[in-house]
C-alpha cells in the first residue's frame, strides 16, 4: 500500500463538524454508483484574476492547474540503504520523457515533482550526485516541454513515521534544522543555473515526532515551522546563481490549509532578499463543495493579509470516492481556485489516486478529466484523447 493510501485522515480546508465529517465519510465509502451531472448544470467558470507581471501571483496564474508525479522520485525505504533504485520502490514505472510530455499534452501547466533523499545520503549527509542528476533530468524534461516544475523535499519531513527523519519539533530543532539546511544547500547548488520556471518547495509536509495536531500541547511546534521555512529561504538564496530570485513555496505544519496552522507559520514576517517570490502552499482532500468553498474563502483572506499567492499543491479523489461526489468536488476546487487566483495540483500516485495513465499517457478517468479540461488556459494546445 502506498504512502497516500495509508493515510486515514482527510487533510481539510477547514475543520467540519462531527456530523458533517461522518456524512462525508459515509459518502466516501459508498462507491461509484451515481451518474455525473448534465452539462447544463455545471458551474460557470470565473475569470482568473489579473496579477502584476513578474509577481509571484502571476507565476501562480501561469501554473494554474498542475499534476503530481507522486510515489516516484519520493518513494523511499529506510531498510534498503543507499541506492539509486528507489524510484520504483512503490510500484510505479521509471519516469520517462514521454511521461512528462504526456502531462503537457494533456493540458496541464505545471508538474510537482516530490522528491525524497534518505536513500541517497551517505553517513556524512552528502547526497549522491547521481540522484541529484536524476532529479535534474526529470525537471529538465518538464521545462523542455513548456511546463513549470516544482521540486521539493517530500517524505523526509512528512507524516509517515517509517519514512520521516527531519521534524518540526522543538526537542530536536537544531539537529533537524542542520540536516534540512544541508539538504537544501546541495539541492540548490545543483539547480543554480535552472531558470525561474523551476520552483522550489521547502517541504511536502511538516510534522513533529508525535505527528500531533494538538495546538494546545504542541503549538510551539506549529510555530517552529516558520524557522525551518526561513532556513530554507536563506539557504537557497545563499547558493547564488538563479536561486537569488527563484520562486519558493512554503508550507505550514502538515501542509494544512486550516487557519490555525497558517497563522502559526506567520507568527512573525518572513525575511527574503528578493521581493514577491514566496508562495503559500497547502493540501486539501475535502470533497464537500461547501467545505471547499468556505475553505477557499478563508485562504483568500489569509493570502491578502500576508500578501502571498496560494498553490493548493495536492487535491485528490481516490478510486473509493463516490463518482458523483468526485465529479462535483473537482469542479468546486477548480472554480474556487480560479476565482481567487490559486494554482491547483492533482495528486496522482499511480495507484489509488490516478489522473493520467503513466504507460499510455492518456487520462485514466475520462469523466473526471472532462471536468478538468474547461479550466485549462484558454488556447492550451491539448491533444484530443
Backbone torsions as a table, in degrees:
resi	resn	phi	psi	omega
1	UNK	NA	139.4	-176.0
2	UNK	-77.5	167.8	178.9
3	UNK	-56.9	-46.3	-178.1
4	UNK	-68.7	-32.0	-179.3
5	UNK	-69.3	-29.4	-177.7
6	UNK	-72.0	-19.3	-176.8
7	UNK	-74.1	124.1	-179.8
8	UNK	-94.5	-15.8	-176.8
9	UNK	-93.2	158.1	169.5
10	UNK	-95.9	135.6	171.4
11	UNK	-88.0	120.0	-165.1
12	UNK	-111.4	157.2	169.2
13	UNK	-66.9	-45.8	178.2
14	UNK	-139.0	165.7	179.1
15	UNK	-83.5	113.8	179.0
16	UNK	-79.1	168.7	175.0
17	UNK	-68.0	163.0	179.5
18	UNK	-60.9	-39.2	-179.2
19	UNK	-65.6	-42.6	179.3
20	UNK	-65.2	-42.4	179.7
21	UNK	-61.5	-40.4	178.0
22	UNK	-63.9	-40.5	178.6
23	UNK	-64.9	-41.2	178.2
24	UNK	-63.3	-40.0	179.8
25	UNK	-63.7	-39.6	179.1
26	UNK	-63.6	-41.6	178.6
27	UNK	-66.5	-40.7	-178.2
28	UNK	-58.1	-36.6	-176.4
29	UNK	-93.4	2.1	-171.2
30	UNK	-81.5	-16.2	174.5
31	UNK	91.5	164.2	-175.6
32	UNK	-81.8	82.7	-173.3
33	UNK	-121.1	11.4	-176.8
34	UNK	-121.1	150.1	174.9
35	UNK	-78.8	147.3	176.7
36	UNK	-76.8	160.5	-172.4
37	UNK	-72.1	150.9	178.2
38	UNK	-63.6	158.5	-177.4
39	UNK	-53.6	-41.0	-173.1
40	UNK	-70.0	-13.3	179.7
41	UNK	-95.3	-0.1	-178.8
42	UNK	-71.4	149.4	-175.2
43	UNK	-70.1	152.6	174.5
44	UNK	-67.3	137.8	-178.3
45	UNK	-87.7	116.5	-177.7
46	UNK	-74.8	162.0	174.8
47	UNK	-72.3	145.1	176.9
48	UNK	-78.2	131.5	-176.4
49	UNK	-59.9	145.1	176.3
50	UNK	-71.6	150.7	179.1
51	UNK	-140.9	148.7	179.9
52	UNK	-60.9	136.2	178.8
53	UNK	-56.2	137.7	178.3
54	UNK	82.5	-4.7	-179.3
55	UNK	-82.3	164.8	175.3
56	UNK	-62.8	-35.4	178.2
57	UNK	-64.6	-36.0	177.9
58	UNK	-67.7	-37.9	176.4
59	UNK	-63.2	-44.5	177.9
60	UNK	-59.5	-40.4	179.0
61	UNK	-64.4	-34.6	178.6
62	UNK	-71.1	-39.9	178.1
63	UNK	-65.8	-47.9	174.7
64	UNK	54.7	-79.0	-179.4
65	UNK	-123.0	125.5	-176.7
66	UNK	-124.9	173.8	-176.6
67	UNK	-132.5	140.9	179.8
68	UNK	-97.8	128.8	171.4
69	UNK	-84.8	68.7	-172.5
70	UNK	-80.3	151.6	175.8
71	UNK	59.2	36.3	176.0
72	UNK	-124.7	-87.6	179.2
73	UNK	-71.6	-12.6	176.2
74	UNK	-91.8	-7.8	179.7
75	UNK	-63.8	141.0	-179.6
76	UNK	-155.7	163.5	178.7
77	UNK	-156.0	112.7	-176.1
78	UNK	-64.5	-19.0	-179.3
79	UNK	-87.6	-4.5	-175.9
80	UNK	-97.6	-6.8	174.5
81	UNK	70.1	-159.9	-173.9
82	UNK	-79.0	110.2	-175.1
83	UNK	-156.2	146.5	175.3
84	UNK	-87.6	-1.7	-174.2
85	UNK	-88.8	8.0	-172.8
86	UNK	-64.1	-24.6	-175.0
87	UNK	-58.0	-27.6	-178.6
88	UNK	-107.5	11.1	-178.2
89	UNK	-55.9	-36.7	-171.8
90	UNK	-103.9	19.4	168.4
91	UNK	95.7	-4.6	177.6
92	UNK	-84.9	150.9	177.7
93	UNK	-68.9	157.8	177.0
94	UNK	-62.5	136.6	-177.0
95	UNK	-66.5	138.1	179.5
96	UNK	-124.2	164.6	175.3
97	UNK	-59.1	-39.3	-179.7
98	UNK	-61.3	-37.7	177.3
99	UNK	-60.1	-45.8	-177.5
100	UNK	-67.0	-40.0	178.4
101	UNK	-65.9	-30.4	177.0
102	UNK	-64.8	-34.0	177.2
103	UNK	-63.1	-46.1	177.7
104	UNK	-64.1	-44.8	-177.8
105	UNK	-64.5	-27.5	178.6
106	UNK	-71.5	-20.1	177.5
107	UNK	117.4	-4.2	-179.4
108	UNK	-69.2	151.8	-179.4
109	UNK	-99.9	-14.0	-174.8
110	UNK	-153.3	158.3	174.7
111	UNK	-131.5	129.7	173.9
112	UNK	-96.0	127.5	-176.4
113	UNK	-113.7	89.7	176.5
114	UNK	-64.6	138.2	-177.2
115	UNK	-136.6	135.7	173.0
116	UNK	-115.5	152.2	-169.5
117	UNK	-124.1	-6.5	-173.4
118	UNK	-55.0	-45.4	-176.7
119	UNK	-76.5	5.8	-175.2
120	UNK	-126.6	14.2	177.8
121	UNK	-109.6	138.1	173.2
122	UNK	-86.7	-177.5	-174.5
123	UNK	-66.1	-15.8	177.4
124	UNK	-95.4	5.1	178.2
125	UNK	82.5	11.4	-180.0
126	UNK	-85.5	125.5	179.5
127	UNK	-80.1	134.6	179.6
128	UNK	-55.9	120.0	178.8
129	UNK	-57.2	-29.2	178.9
130	UNK	-65.8	-33.7	177.5
131	UNK	-70.6	-43.3	176.9
132	UNK	-62.0	-35.8	176.4
133	UNK	-65.1	-37.8	178.9
134	UNK	-65.7	-44.1	177.0
135	UNK	-61.0	-42.7	179.3
136	UNK	-64.2	-35.4	178.6
137	UNK	-62.3	-48.3	-178.9
138	UNK	-65.5	-44.1	177.7
139	UNK	-62.0	-38.7	178.4
140	UNK	-63.2	-39.2	175.7
141	UNK	-60.3	-40.6	179.5
142	UNK	-62.2	-47.6	-179.6
143	UNK	-64.9	-40.2	178.6
144	UNK	-60.0	-32.4	-177.4
145	UNK	-82.7	-7.4	-179.6
146	UNK	97.4	9.0	177.2
147	UNK	-88.6	152.0	161.1
148	UNK	-77.1	148.9	-178.6
149	UNK	-127.9	134.1	177.1
150	UNK	-114.3	122.6	177.5
151	UNK	-114.2	136.0	-177.3
152	UNK	-135.5	-177.3	164.1
153	UNK	-105.3	118.4	-166.8
154	UNK	-104.9	-94.1	-172.2
155	UNK	-70.5	-15.2	176.3
156	UNK	-57.6	-29.9	178.1
157	UNK	-112.7	10.7	-165.7
158	UNK	-85.1	-167.9	-170.7
159	UNK	-84.9	-16.9	-174.7
160	UNK	-84.6	120.3	-176.7
161	UNK	-65.5	-21.5	179.2
162	UNK	-82.8	-5.8	-175.5
163	UNK	-118.9	-41.8	-171.4
164	UNK	-73.0	154.4	178.2
165	UNK	-149.9	-1.6	173.6
166	UNK	-120.1	130.0	-168.0
167	UNK	-127.9	150.1	166.3
168	UNK	-89.8	82.0	-169.3
169	UNK	-148.1	120.9	-176.3
170	UNK	-60.3	-29.7	-176.1
171	UNK	-71.2	-24.4	-179.9
172	UNK	-127.3	28.8	-171.1
173	UNK	-62.1	-49.5	-174.8
174	UNK	-63.2	-41.2	177.8
175	UNK	-63.9	-44.9	-179.6
176	UNK	-64.8	-42.9	179.9
177	UNK	-63.2	-39.0	178.9
178	UNK	-64.7	-45.8	179.1
179	UNK	-63.9	-40.2	-177.8
180	UNK	-66.5	-45.3	178.6
181	UNK	-62.8	-40.0	179.6
182	UNK	-62.8	-39.3	177.1
183	UNK	-62.7	-51.5	-174.9
184	UNK	-69.0	-28.5	176.7
185	UNK	-61.7	-40.8	-178.8
186	UNK	-75.6	-39.5	178.7
187	UNK	-64.0	-48.6	-177.0
188	UNK	-64.4	-36.2	178.2
189	UNK	-64.0	-39.8	-179.6
190	UNK	-66.9	-31.7	-175.5
191	UNK	-103.6	13.4	-171.2
192	UNK	-60.7	-23.8	-178.5
193	UNK	-100.1	0.9	176.3
194	UNK	-75.3	142.6	-174.5
195	UNK	-75.3	-178.1	-170.4
196	UNK	-72.0	-7.3	175.0
197	UNK	-72.5	-12.4	171.2
198	UNK	-91.0	122.3	-178.9
199	UNK	-111.3	139.5	172.8
200	UNK	-97.4	139.1	170.5
201	UNK	-117.0	125.9	-172.6
202	UNK	-58.2	-40.5	-178.0
203	UNK	-155.0	156.3	171.3
204	UNK	-74.4	-46.4	177.3
205	UNK	-155.7	147.5	171.9
206	UNK	-108.2	143.5	174.2
207	UNK	-153.7	158.5	171.9
208	UNK	-87.3	179.8	-176.1
209	UNK	-67.6	-24.7	178.7
210	UNK	-84.6	-10.0	-175.7
211	UNK	52.9	45.0	-173.4
212	UNK	-99.8	145.8	173.2
213	UNK	-107.9	18.2	-176.9
214	UNK	-84.2	99.7	-177.2
215	UNK	-67.3	-31.8	179.8
216	UNK	-67.3	-37.4	-176.8
217	UNK	-88.7	-35.5	-172.5
218	UNK	-123.1	28.8	-178.6
219	UNK	-57.6	-33.5	179.9
220	UNK	-66.2	-32.8	176.5
221	UNK	-67.6	-34.2	176.5
222	UNK	-64.6	-37.9	-178.7
223	UNK	-76.7	-29.9	-176.6
224	UNK	-67.7	-15.2	173.1
225	UNK	-58.0	-32.0	176.5
226	UNK	-58.2	-46.8	-177.2
227	UNK	-64.7	-38.0	179.4
228	UNK	-68.2	-41.1	176.4
229	UNK	-66.4	-35.5	176.6
230	UNK	-65.0	-38.2	175.3
231	UNK	-60.9	-43.0	176.8
232	UNK	-58.0	-50.1	-179.1
233	UNK	-59.4	-49.7	-176.8
234	UNK	-63.3	-40.5	-177.2
235	UNK	-66.8	-45.0	179.7
236	UNK	-63.5	-46.4	-178.4
237	UNK	-61.7	-36.1	-177.5
238	UNK	-70.8	-16.4	-177.6
239	UNK	-80.3	-8.4	171.3
240	UNK	70.3	-163.7	-174.3
241	UNK	62.8	-143.0	180.0
242	UNK	-76.2	-5.0	174.8
243	UNK	-66.9	-19.9	-178.4
244	UNK	-61.2	-29.3	179.4
245	UNK	-124.4	19.2	-175.5
246	UNK	-69.8	143.6	174.1
247	UNK	-73.6	137.6	-175.5
248	UNK	-128.3	135.0	177.6
249	UNK	-103.3	131.2	-179.4
250	UNK	-122.2	140.4	-174.7
251	UNK	-121.8	144.5	174.7
252	UNK	-77.0	-178.8	177.4
253	UNK	-52.8	130.9	-180.0
254	UNK	58.9	14.9	-176.3
255	UNK	55.7	27.1	-176.6
256	UNK	-75.2	141.5	175.0
257	UNK	-90.7	2.2	178.9
258	UNK	-68.4	141.0	-171.6
259	UNK	-57.1	-39.2	-178.9
260	UNK	-56.2	-43.3	-175.2
261	UNK	-76.2	-37.8	178.3
262	UNK	-65.3	-45.0	-180.0
263	UNK	-64.5	-35.2	178.7
264	UNK	-62.0	-40.1	178.8
265	UNK	-66.0	-33.3	-178.4
266	UNK	-96.8	29.7	-178.2
267	UNK	-63.9	-18.2	168.8
268	UNK	-146.8	160.2	-174.7
269	UNK	-67.8	152.4	171.0
270	UNK	-83.9	147.9	175.0
271	UNK	-107.4	126.5	178.7
272	UNK	-139.2	134.2	-178.6
273	UNK	-71.3	-14.3	178.5
274	UNK	-119.5	125.1	-178.0
275	UNK	-73.2	147.5	169.5
276	UNK	58.1	48.8	179.1
277	UNK	-127.8	6.2	-178.4
278	UNK	-104.7	145.1	-179.2
279	UNK	-131.8	131.9	175.4
280	UNK	-81.3	125.4	-180.0
281	UNK	-121.2	137.0	-177.0
282	UNK	-143.3	164.3	172.6
283	UNK	-103.2	158.8	164.7
284	UNK	-156.1	128.5	175.4
285	UNK	-119.8	22.7	175.0
286	UNK	-65.8	154.3	177.9
287	UNK	-125.7	-13.4	-179.7
288	UNK	-80.9	125.6	-177.6
289	UNK	-56.9	-34.4	179.3
290	UNK	-68.2	-40.4	177.0
291	UNK	-64.5	-43.8	179.1
292	UNK	-61.3	-46.6	-178.3
293	UNK	-64.4	-47.4	-178.6
294	UNK	-66.6	-39.5	178.9
295	UNK	-65.1	-39.0	178.1
296	UNK	-63.5	-38.0	178.8
297	UNK	-64.3	-39.8	177.1
298	UNK	-64.0	-45.0	178.9
299	UNK	-61.8	-39.4	178.8
300	UNK	-62.7	-42.0	178.1
301	UNK	-63.0	-43.0	178.4
302	UNK	-66.4	-37.5	177.7
303	UNK	-59.7	-43.2	179.1
304	UNK	-69.5	-40.3	-177.8
305	UNK	-63.5	-42.7	-177.1
306	UNK	-98.1	-0.7	175.2
307	UNK	59.0	45.1	175.1
308	UNK	-130.5	133.9	172.7
309	UNK	-71.7	168.6	-171.8
310	UNK	-121.5	138.2	168.2
311	UNK	-121.8	118.0	172.4
312	UNK	-84.2	96.5	-165.6
313	UNK	-81.0	-11.6	174.4
314	UNK	-144.8	117.1	159.6
315	UNK	-126.0	158.2	-179.6
316	UNK	-172.1	159.4	-178.3
317	UNK	-136.7	114.2	-177.8
318	UNK	-74.3	168.3	177.6
319	UNK	-63.8	-14.9	179.1
320	UNK	-86.2	-12.3	-176.6
321	UNK	-69.6	134.4	176.2
322	UNK	-50.5	133.8	-174.4
323	UNK	-56.6	-50.5	-179.4
324	UNK	-62.9	-39.4	178.9
325	UNK	-61.6	-46.8	-178.7
326	UNK	-63.4	-43.1	-177.7
327	UNK	-67.4	-36.5	176.9
328	UNK	-71.0	-41.0	-177.9
329	UNK	-64.2	-41.1	-178.4
330	UNK	-62.6	-39.0	177.1
331	UNK	-68.8	-35.2	177.9
332	UNK	-63.7	-47.1	178.7
333	UNK	-58.9	-50.9	-173.8
334	UNK	-68.3	-33.7	176.4
335	UNK	-66.2	-47.4	-178.2
336	UNK	-68.3	-40.9	179.5
337	UNK	-64.2	-40.8	178.9
338	UNK	-67.2	-40.7	-179.2
339	UNK	-60.8	-40.3	-175.9
340	UNK	-97.7	-2.3	177.7
341	UNK	81.7	28.6	177.7
342	UNK	-90.6	148.5	164.2
343	UNK	-83.2	154.6	-175.7
344	UNK	-142.1	124.6	-176.8
345	UNK	-116.3	130.0	176.4
346	UNK	-82.2	128.4	173.7
347	UNK	-76.2	130.3	178.3
348	UNK	-136.5	111.9	-179.1
349	UNK	-102.7	3.8	179.1
350	UNK	74.1	6.5	-175.0
351	UNK	-135.5	-68.3	-177.6
352	UNK	-102.0	-37.2	177.3
353	UNK	-107.6	100.0	-172.1
354	UNK	-128.5	124.7	176.2
355	UNK	-109.3	-46.5	178.8
356	UNK	-116.7	139.9	173.2
357	UNK	-77.7	120.8	-173.0
358	UNK	-76.3	-12.4	177.4
359	UNK	-90.2	-50.1	-177.2
360	UNK	-86.5	-22.3	-175.8
361	UNK	76.2	11.3	-178.3
362	UNK	-104.0	160.8	177.1
363	UNK	-57.7	133.5	178.1
364	UNK	-79.6	-26.0	-179.8
365	UNK	-131.5	97.7	-173.0
366	UNK	-65.2	-40.5	179.3
367	UNK	-61.2	-45.5	178.9
368	UNK	-63.3	-43.4	-177.5
369	UNK	-65.5	-34.9	177.9
370	UNK	-63.9	-25.1	175.8
371	UNK	-77.1	-25.7	-178.8
372	UNK	-80.6	-40.6	-169.2
373	UNK	-53.6	-41.2	-178.5
374	UNK	-63.1	-15.4	-176.4
375	UNK	-94.3	-6.0	176.4
376	UNK	-65.3	165.5	175.9
377	UNK	-51.4	138.7	172.6
378	UNK	-60.3	133.3	179.8
379	UNK	84.3	4.0	177.2
380	UNK	-59.4	131.4	-178.4
381	UNK	-84.2	90.6	-177.6
382	UNK	-102.5	141.6	172.6
383	UNK	-75.4	136.5	175.6
384	UNK	-82.3	121.8	-177.4
385	UNK	-91.6	NA	NA
